[in-house]
Amino acid sequence: MHEIMRGVVLSALQVTDIGLIMLSFGLAAVLSINARKWTTIASVLASKVSLSSCVLFAIAILLCHAVFSLSGLYQSKRMSTKASEAAAVLRAMTLSTACLWCEGSVFYILLITPMFLLSFWVIGSAMVIAARLLLRSALGAIRKRGRNLHHVLVLGTNARAIEFGRRIEAMPERGCRVLGYVDDDWRGMEKFKDSGLQLACHFDGLPDFLRKNVLDEIAIYLPLRSFYERSAEIAQLAKQHGILVRFDTDIFDLKFARQHAEATGDVPQIVASSNDIDGGQLLMKRIFDVVGSLAMLILLSPLFLIVAILIKLTSPGTVFFAQRRVGLNKRQFTIYKFRTMVPAAESIQEKLAHLNEMTGPVFKIKNDPRITPLGRVLRRTSIDELPQLFNVLKGDMSLVGPRAIPVRDYVLFSEDWHRRRFSVPPGITCLWQVYGRNNIPFDQWMMLDMQYIDRWSLWLDIKILALTIPAVLKGAGAA
């Protein structure tokens, strides 16, 4: 959920900055205009504002916002210092002021005088920097309480790796938690062990560590000249898992969807992501999910009541089925569905393993003897999936995304590239459900998930939701 929260914060920051720029513009105008022209508040309110003035003002604000965006002010600053962020704001304000001067020169705007430009730069810089410092303070307080944490694994046990790990752990307000270090035995390992730091695993154990742990980022701090092939191999492994990679100034020839520069203190790094979904897009997706799931829960509440009564009347046991599933970046959560099987159905599954009709680690039987008569109807119509709307509202899932995999099935995954599907939130419906569900081989299912990640847009989510309705009515592949 930290990526969604990041999108919320960055979007709110953009709105705040636009408001501060507008306020700075107004205050600079008041300071630079001849006081004899506006002698009272009434005369200010009575002054005429032309359409052309409004258009030019809008252009000025948009120019400033574009400069702020291009200056990287809306990228994550979790690992940067206060001084570096303040310097970035000053550079952006200087460029914005230069843009205003150009606009004034081109359109002969009398308001934009040297006094106005100086006032705008001073007031705007002060207010934007103050807002950033307040935001840092608020986020720091939240992270110190153990919320919005960012889990990091450091590759290497040399002095630079240790320095990086200690530097981020010395700043708990940034919310970074080092899970450990990865390296093989070498002549400096004894010194590392004496430091009291934790060795998470050796290089051979890294794939298994990634499969079993919640991880957001790998920081590569190996000597790249002698460990280039090893580092490139691990970077590709991280890409398969959909995990962020932080490089220590050296860049691999990887075709990541997104890369951006950051700095821990004064040390530059490149952060790369295997998908092109940024925080702002995740925010739009989250708003869409909340509104959509809430509306559907209200609309379908009578159906929920009817199904609950029918389940209780037709078979013993609970109304809802709860199961641990694997979600975003392999974080586990409890999924909710209407119960369609007899009680203790999961304990019987191993006895039926030889009847499995699906390829890969997924378990499905077309005529599963554990399913109740009512359960077959609920599954064929996909009504059993509706309680997952609570998971969407809670934030564990999305309306559209790769299907949430049971922990039992995830453990049996044999290919690491399959695990990239966990780099986005799981969904109630997806391309797999639209194109045939259980009739699709496992590898083709995984390819559809990769296609969804690579081509994601809000419009694609809407299309998949629309196509899900006829797919459910048709009942193709349902089991």
C-alpha positions as CSV (number, residue, x, y, z in Angstrom):
1,M,0.0,0.0,0.0
2,H,3.0,2.3,0.4
3,E,3.0,3.0,-3.4
4,I,-0.7,4.1,-3.3
5,M,0.0,6.4,-0.3
6,R,3.0,7.8,-2.1
7,G,0.7,8.6,-5.0
8,V,-1.8,10.3,-2.7
9,V,1.0,12.4,-1.0
10,L,2.6,13.4,-4.3
11,S,-0.7,14.4,-5.9
12,A,-1.6,16.4,-2.8
13,L,1.8,18.0,-3.0
14,Q,1.2,19.1,-6.6
15,V,-2.1,20.7,-5.7
16,T,-0.4,22.5,-2.7
17,D,2.4,23.8,-4.9
18,I,0.0,25.2,-7.4
19,G,-1.9,26.9,-4.7
20,L,1.4,28.4,-3.2
21,I,2.5,29.5,-6.7
22,M,-0.8,31.3,-7.1
23,L,-0.6,32.9,-3.7
24,S,3.0,34.0,-4.4
25,F,1.9,35.5,-7.7
26,G,-0.8,37.5,-5.9
27,L,1.4,38.7,-3.1
28,A,4.2,39.7,-5.5
29,A,1.6,41.7,-7.6
30,V,0.4,43.5,-4.4
31,L,4.0,44.4,-3.4
32,S,5.0,45.6,-6.9
33,I,1.9,47.7,-7.9
34,N,2.0,51.4,-7.1
35,A,0.2,51.8,-3.8
36,R,-1.6,54.9,-5.0
37,K,-3.4,52.9,-7.7
38,W,-5.2,50.6,-5.2
39,T,-5.9,52.7,-2.1
40,T,-8.7,50.6,-0.6
41,I,-9.8,46.9,-0.5
42,A,-13.0,48.0,-2.3
43,S,-11.1,49.5,-5.2
44,V,-9.1,46.3,-5.5
45,L,-12.3,44.2,-5.7
46,A,-13.9,46.7,-8.1
47,S,-11.0,46.5,-10.6
48,K,-11.8,44.8,-13.9
49,V,-10.2,41.5,-14.9
50,S,-10.1,40.8,-18.6
51,L,-10.3,37.4,-20.3
52,S,-6.8,37.8,-21.7
53,S,-5.4,38.5,-18.2
54,C,-7.0,35.2,-17.0
55,V,-5.5,33.3,-19.9
56,L,-2.0,34.7,-19.3
57,F,-2.3,34.0,-15.6
58,A,-3.3,30.4,-16.3
59,I,-0.3,30.0,-18.7
60,A,2.0,31.4,-16.0
61,I,0.8,28.9,-13.5
62,L,1.0,26.0,-15.9
63,L,4.5,27.0,-16.9
64,C,5.6,27.0,-13.2
65,H,3.9,23.6,-12.6
66,A,5.7,22.1,-15.7
67,V,9.0,23.4,-14.4
68,F,8.4,21.9,-11.0
69,S,7.6,18.5,-12.6
70,L,10.5,18.5,-15.0
71,S,12.8,19.5,-12.1
72,G,11.9,16.2,-10.4
73,L,10.1,17.7,-7.4
74,Y,7.3,15.1,-7.6
75,Q,9.6,12.1,-7.5
76,S,10.0,10.3,-4.2
77,K,12.4,12.2,-1.8
78,R,12.4,9.6,0.9
79,M,16.2,9.1,0.5
80,S,17.2,12.7,-0.1
81,T,18.3,15.3,2.5
82,K,16.5,18.5,3.4
83,A,19.2,20.6,1.9
84,S,19.1,18.8,-1.5
85,E,15.3,19.2,-1.7
86,A,15.5,22.9,-0.8
87,A,18.2,23.3,-3.5
88,A,15.9,21.6,-6.0
89,V,13.1,24.0,-5.0
90,L,15.3,27.0,-5.5
91,R,16.4,25.8,-8.9
92,A,12.8,25.2,-9.9
93,M,11.7,28.7,-8.6
94,T,14.6,30.3,-10.5
95,L,13.5,28.6,-13.8
96,S,9.9,29.5,-13.1
97,T,10.8,33.1,-12.6
98,A,12.8,33.1,-15.8
99,C,9.7,31.6,-17.6
100,L,7.5,34.4,-16.2
101,W,10.0,37.0,-17.4
102,C,9.9,35.5,-20.9
103,E,6.1,35.5,-20.9
104,G,6.1,39.1,-19.8
105,S,8.5,40.1,-22.6
106,V,6.6,38.2,-25.3
107,F,3.1,39.5,-24.3
108,Y,4.1,42.9,-23.0
109,I,2.7,42.3,-19.5
110,L,3.2,45.5,-17.5
111,L,2.7,43.7,-14.2
112,I,5.9,41.6,-14.6
113,T,8.5,44.0,-13.5
114,P,11.9,43.3,-11.8
115,M,10.3,44.1,-8.5
116,F,7.5,41.6,-9.2
117,L,9.9,38.9,-10.3
118,L,12.1,39.3,-7.2
119,S,9.1,39.3,-4.9
120,F,7.7,36.2,-6.6
121,W,11.0,34.3,-6.3
122,V,11.5,35.2,-2.6
123,I,7.9,34.5,-1.5
124,G,7.4,31.4,-3.6
125,S,10.8,29.9,-2.6
126,A,10.1,30.5,1.1
127,M,6.6,29.1,1.1
128,V,7.3,26.0,-1.0
129,I,10.4,25.1,1.0
130,A,8.4,25.6,4.2
131,A,5.6,23.3,2.9
132,R,8.2,20.6,2.0
133,L,9.8,20.7,5.4
134,L,6.4,20.4,7.1
135,L,5.6,17.4,4.9
136,R,8.9,15.8,5.8
137,S,8.3,16.3,9.5
138,A,4.8,14.7,9.3
139,L,5.9,11.7,7.2
140,G,8.9,11.3,9.5
141,A,6.7,11.0,12.5
142,I,4.5,8.4,10.8
143,R,7.5,6.3,9.7
144,K,9.1,6.4,13.1
145,R,5.9,4.6,14.4
146,G,6.6,1.8,12.0
147,R,4.1,2.8,9.3
148,N,4.8,3.2,5.5
149,L,8.0,1.2,5.8
150,H,10.2,0.4,2.8
151,H,12.1,-2.9,3.0
152,V,15.6,-2.9,1.5
153,L,18.1,-5.8,0.9
154,V,21.7,-4.7,0.4
155,L,23.8,-6.7,-2.1
156,G,27.4,-6.7,-0.8
157,T,29.3,-6.6,2.5
158,N,32.0,-4.1,1.6
159,A,32.6,-0.8,3.2
160,R,30.3,1.1,0.7
161,A,27.4,-1.4,1.3
162,I,27.8,-1.1,5.1
163,E,27.9,2.7,4.9
164,F,24.8,2.8,2.8
165,G,22.9,0.5,5.2
166,R,23.9,2.4,8.3
167,R,23.2,5.7,6.6
168,I,19.5,4.9,5.9
169,E,19.0,3.1,9.3
170,A,20.4,6.2,11.1
171,M,17.4,8.1,9.7
172,P,14.3,6.3,10.9
173,E,12.2,9.2,9.6
174,R,12.7,7.9,6.1
175,G,11.0,4.7,6.9
176,C,13.7,2.4,5.4
177,R,14.3,-1.0,7.0
178,V,17.4,-3.0,6.0
179,L,16.4,-6.7,6.0
180,G,20.1,-7.8,5.7
181,Y,23.0,-8.1,3.4
182,V,23.8,-10.7,0.7
183,D,27.3,-11.9,-0.1
184,D,29.5,-15.0,-0.3
185,D,32.5,-15.6,1.9
186,W,35.5,-13.4,1.2
187,R,38.5,-12.0,3.0
188,G,36.5,-9.1,4.4
189,M,33.6,-11.2,5.7
190,E,35.1,-11.6,9.2
191,K,35.2,-7.8,9.6
192,F,31.5,-7.7,8.4
193,K,30.5,-10.3,11.0
194,D,32.3,-8.4,13.8
195,S,30.2,-5.3,12.9
196,G,27.1,-7.1,14.2
197,L,25.2,-6.7,10.9
198,Q,22.9,-9.4,9.6
199,L,23.8,-11.6,6.6
200,A,20.5,-12.4,5.1
201,C,21.8,-15.1,2.7
202,H,24.5,-16.1,0.3
203,F,24.1,-15.5,-3.5
204,D,22.9,-19.0,-4.1
205,G,20.1,-18.5,-1.5
206,L,18.9,-15.2,-2.9
207,P,16.2,-16.5,-5.2
208,D,14.6,-18.5,-2.4
209,F,14.9,-15.4,0.0
210,L,13.1,-13.3,-2.6
211,R,10.3,-15.8,-2.9
212,K,9.7,-16.0,0.9
213,N,10.1,-12.4,2.1
214,V,8.4,-9.1,1.7
215,L,10.8,-6.9,-0.1
216,D,10.5,-3.5,-1.9
217,E,14.0,-2.8,-3.1
218,I,17.5,-4.3,-3.7
219,A,20.4,-2.0,-3.3
220,I,23.4,-3.3,-5.3
221,Y,26.7,-2.3,-3.8
222,L,29.1,-4.9,-5.2
223,P,32.4,-4.0,-6.9
224,L,30.9,-3.9,-10.4
225,R,34.2,-4.3,-12.3
226,S,34.8,-7.8,-10.8
227,F,31.1,-8.7,-10.1
228,Y,29.4,-7.3,-13.1
229,E,27.9,-10.6,-14.4
230,R,26.8,-11.5,-10.9
231,S,25.2,-8.1,-10.3
232,A,23.5,-8.1,-13.7
233,E,22.1,-11.6,-13.1
234,I,20.7,-10.5,-9.7
235,A,19.3,-7.3,-11.3
236,Q,17.5,-9.4,-13.8
237,L,16.2,-11.6,-11.0
238,A,14.8,-8.5,-9.2
239,K,13.1,-7.4,-12.4
240,Q,11.4,-10.8,-12.6
241,H,10.1,-10.3,-9.1
242,G,8.9,-6.7,-9.9
243,I,11.2,-5.4,-7.1
244,L,12.9,-1.9,-7.3
245,V,16.6,-1.9,-7.9
246,R,19.0,0.8,-6.6
247,F,22.4,1.0,-8.4
248,D,25.4,2.6,-7.0
249,T,26.1,5.1,-9.8
250,D,26.9,2.3,-12.4
251,I,24.1,1.4,-14.7
252,F,23.3,-2.0,-16.2
253,D,22.0,-2.5,-19.7
254,L,18.5,-3.3,-18.4
255,K,15.3,-2.3,-20.2
256,F,13.4,-1.2,-17.1
257,A,10.1,0.5,-17.7
258,R,11.0,3.5,-15.4
259,Q,14.2,4.8,-14.1
260,H,14.9,8.0,-12.1
261,A,17.8,9.5,-10.2
262,E,17.8,9.8,-6.4
263,A,20.4,10.6,-3.8
264,T,21.0,9.2,-0.3
265,G,22.7,12.1,1.3
266,D,25.0,13.3,-1.4
267,V,25.5,9.9,-3.1
268,P,23.7,9.6,-6.4
269,Q,21.8,6.4,-7.4
270,I,19.5,5.2,-10.1
271,V,16.2,3.6,-9.1
272,A,14.6,1.3,-11.7
273,S,11.1,-0.2,-11.8
274,S,9.9,-3.1,-14.0
275,N,6.5,-1.5,-14.7
276,D,5.5,1.9,-15.9
277,I,2.8,2.5,-13.3
278,D,3.7,5.6,-11.3
279,G,2.3,6.9,-8.0
280,G,-0.2,9.2,-9.6
281,Q,-1.7,6.4,-11.8
282,L,-2.0,4.2,-8.7
283,L,-3.9,7.0,-7.0
284,M,-6.4,7.2,-9.9
285,K,-6.7,3.4,-9.8
286,R,-7.3,3.5,-6.1
287,I,-10.0,6.2,-6.3
288,F,-11.7,4.1,-9.1
289,D,-11.5,1.0,-6.9
290,V,-12.9,2.7,-3.8
291,V,-15.8,4.4,-5.6
292,G,-16.6,1.3,-7.7
293,S,-16.4,-1.3,-4.8
294,L,-18.5,0.9,-2.5
295,A,-21.2,1.5,-5.1
296,M,-21.3,-2.3,-5.9
297,L,-21.5,-3.2,-2.2
298,I,-24.5,-0.9,-1.7
299,L,-26.2,-2.0,-4.9
300,L,-25.6,-5.7,-4.3
301,S,-26.4,-5.8,-0.5
302,P,-29.8,-7.5,-1.0
303,L,-28.1,-10.2,-3.1
304,F,-25.5,-10.7,-0.3
305,L,-28.3,-11.3,2.2
306,I,-30.1,-13.8,0.0
307,V,-26.9,-15.8,-0.7
308,A,-25.9,-15.8,2.9
309,I,-29.3,-17.2,3.9
310,L,-29.2,-19.9,1.2
311,I,-25.7,-21.0,2.2
312,K,-26.8,-21.4,5.8
313,L,-30.0,-23.3,4.8
314,T,-28.3,-25.7,2.4
315,S,-25.1,-26.8,4.1
316,P,-23.4,-26.7,7.5
317,G,-20.6,-24.2,8.1
318,T,-19.8,-20.5,7.8
319,V,-21.2,-18.2,5.2
320,F,-17.9,-16.8,4.1
321,F,-14.7,-18.7,3.1
322,A,-11.4,-17.0,4.2
323,Q,-8.0,-17.9,2.8
324,R,-4.5,-16.5,2.9
325,R,-3.5,-15.2,-0.5
326,V,-0.3,-13.5,-1.8
327,G,-0.7,-9.9,-2.8
328,L,1.4,-6.8,-3.7
329,N,5.1,-7.5,-3.5
330,K,4.3,-10.9,-1.9
331,R,2.5,-9.4,1.1
332,Q,0.0,-11.9,2.4
333,F,-3.6,-11.0,3.2
334,T,-6.9,-12.8,3.9
335,I,-9.3,-13.0,1.0
336,Y,-13.1,-13.4,1.5
337,K,-15.5,-15.4,-0.7
338,F,-18.9,-17.0,-0.3
339,R,-18.3,-20.5,0.8
340,T,-18.9,-23.0,-2.0
341,M,-17.4,-26.1,-0.5
342,V,-18.0,-28.5,2.3
343,P,-16.3,-27.7,5.7
344,A,-12.6,-28.6,5.9
345,A,-12.4,-28.7,2.1
346,E,-8.7,-27.5,2.2
347,S,-7.6,-30.5,4.3
348,I,-9.0,-32.9,1.7
349,Q,-7.2,-31.2,-1.2
350,E,-4.0,-33.3,-1.0
351,K,-6.0,-36.5,-1.4
352,L,-7.4,-35.1,-4.7
353,A,-4.1,-33.9,-6.0
354,H,-3.9,-36.6,-8.7
355,L,-7.2,-35.3,-10.2
356,N,-5.8,-31.8,-10.8
357,E,-6.8,-30.6,-14.3
358,M,-4.7,-27.4,-14.4
359,T,-1.1,-27.1,-15.6
360,G,1.5,-25.5,-13.3
361,P,1.0,-25.1,-9.5
362,V,-2.7,-24.2,-9.6
363,F,-5.2,-26.7,-8.4
364,K,-8.6,-27.0,-10.2
365,I,-11.0,-29.9,-10.8
366,K,-14.0,-29.4,-13.0
367,N,-16.2,-31.7,-11.0
368,D,-14.7,-31.1,-7.6
369,P,-16.5,-33.4,-5.1
370,R,-16.0,-30.9,-2.4
371,I,-18.3,-28.3,-4.0
372,T,-21.9,-28.1,-2.7
373,P,-24.9,-28.0,-5.1
374,L,-25.4,-24.3,-4.3
375,G,-21.7,-23.7,-4.6
376,R,-21.7,-24.9,-8.2
377,V,-24.3,-22.3,-9.0
378,L,-22.4,-19.5,-7.2
379,R,-19.1,-20.5,-9.0
380,R,-20.7,-20.7,-12.4
381,T,-22.2,-17.2,-12.0
382,S,-19.1,-15.9,-10.1
383,I,-21.3,-14.7,-7.3
384,D,-18.9,-16.4,-4.9
385,E,-16.3,-13.7,-5.8
386,L,-18.4,-10.8,-4.7
387,P,-17.2,-10.6,-1.1
388,Q,-13.8,-9.7,-2.5
389,L,-15.3,-6.2,-2.9
390,F,-14.5,-5.9,0.9
391,N,-10.9,-6.7,0.1
392,V,-10.9,-3.9,-2.6
393,L,-12.4,-1.4,-0.2
394,K,-9.8,-2.4,2.5
395,G,-7.0,-1.9,0.0
396,D,-5.7,-5.5,-0.2
397,M,-7.0,-5.9,-3.8
398,S,-8.1,-3.9,-6.8
399,L,-11.2,-4.4,-9.0
400,V,-8.9,-5.3,-11.9
401,G,-5.5,-7.0,-11.6
402,P,-3.7,-10.4,-11.6
403,R,-5.7,-13.0,-9.7
404,A,-4.7,-13.4,-6.0
405,I,-2.8,-16.7,-5.7
406,P,-3.2,-18.9,-2.6
407,V,-0.1,-19.3,-0.5
408,R,-0.1,-23.1,-1.3
409,D,0.1,-22.4,-5.0
410,Y,2.6,-19.6,-4.7
411,V,5.1,-21.9,-3.0
412,L,5.0,-24.2,-6.0
413,F,5.9,-21.5,-8.6
414,S,8.9,-22.8,-10.6
415,E,9.7,-19.7,-12.7
416,D,10.8,-16.4,-11.2
417,W,9.4,-14.3,-14.1
418,H,6.0,-15.5,-13.0
419,R,6.5,-13.6,-9.7
420,R,6.6,-10.2,-11.5
421,R,2.8,-10.4,-11.4
422,F,3.1,-9.5,-7.7
423,S,4.5,-6.0,-8.5
424,V,0.9,-4.7,-8.9
425,P,-2.1,-5.2,-6.6
426,P,-4.2,-8.4,-7.3
427,G,-7.7,-8.0,-8.7
428,I,-11.1,-9.6,-8.7
429,T,-11.1,-9.9,-12.5
430,C,-8.3,-9.8,-15.1
431,L,-7.5,-10.8,-18.7
432,W,-7.3,-14.5,-17.6
433,Q,-11.0,-14.3,-16.4
434,V,-12.0,-12.6,-19.6
435,Y,-10.3,-15.0,-22.0
436,G,-11.4,-18.3,-20.6
437,R,-10.2,-18.8,-17.0
438,N,-9.5,-22.5,-16.3
439,N,-9.4,-23.3,-20.0
440,I,-6.1,-21.4,-20.3
441,P,-2.7,-23.1,-19.6
442,F,-0.8,-21.7,-16.6
443,D,2.1,-20.2,-18.6
444,Q,-0.4,-18.5,-20.9
445,W,-2.2,-17.2,-17.9
446,M,1.1,-15.7,-16.6
447,M,1.8,-14.1,-20.0
448,L,-1.6,-12.4,-19.8
449,D,-0.7,-11.0,-16.4
450,M,2.6,-9.6,-17.9
451,Q,0.6,-8.1,-20.8
452,Y,-1.7,-6.4,-18.3
453,I,1.2,-5.0,-16.3
454,D,3.0,-3.7,-19.4
455,R,0.0,-2.2,-21.0
456,W,-1.9,-0.9,-17.9
457,S,-4.1,2.1,-18.1
458,L,-7.4,3.1,-16.4
459,W,-9.1,2.6,-19.7
460,L,-7.8,-1.0,-19.9
461,D,-9.3,-1.6,-16.4
462,I,-12.7,-0.3,-17.6
463,K,-12.5,-2.5,-20.7
464,I,-11.7,-5.6,-18.7
465,L,-14.6,-4.9,-16.3
466,A,-17.0,-4.5,-19.2
467,L,-15.7,-7.7,-20.8
468,T,-16.1,-9.6,-17.5
469,I,-19.9,-9.3,-17.6
470,P,-20.4,-11.4,-20.8
471,A,-17.6,-13.8,-19.8
472,V,-19.4,-14.4,-16.5
473,L,-22.8,-14.8,-18.2
474,K,-21.2,-17.3,-20.6
475,G,-19.6,-19.2,-17.8
476,A,-16.6,-20.2,-19.9
477,G,-13.9,-21.9,-17.8
478,A,-15.7,-21.6,-14.6
479,A,-15.1,-24.3,-12.0
